[in-house]
Amino acid sequence: MRYCLALDLKDDPTLIAEYEQYHQRIWPEIEASIRESGITDMEIYRLGNRLFMIMETDETFSFEAKSAADVANPKVQEWETLMWKYQQALPLAKPGEKWLLMDRIFAL
């Protein structure tokens, strides 16, 4: 299954550069948590301060299970806290929401 999500970064060139540096070599524990959740491929694109994530998953993946595993993983919580220094919620996000699932409106 493919999922597409969006999130904004704080509109600060220095912070954006730091964020990209962290993503050149993510922590091994973060990569492991992604793979263990059933995500088989993940890419993040940036335009200005807007981020766009594409996730490919296998049949074992669920957002609920990934969220529960992340809450129970101290290293993931440390990463998420660090990343929030760079990220900002989309204007339509509810309190506490970060990456928002996008609706596909066209397929060729």
Secondary structure, DSSP 8 states (H G I E B T S, - for coil): -EEEEEEEE-S-HHHHHHHHHHHHS--HHHHHHHHHTTEEEEEEEEETTEEEEEEEE-TT--HHHHHHHHHT-HHHHHHHHHHHTTEE--TT--TT--SEE-------
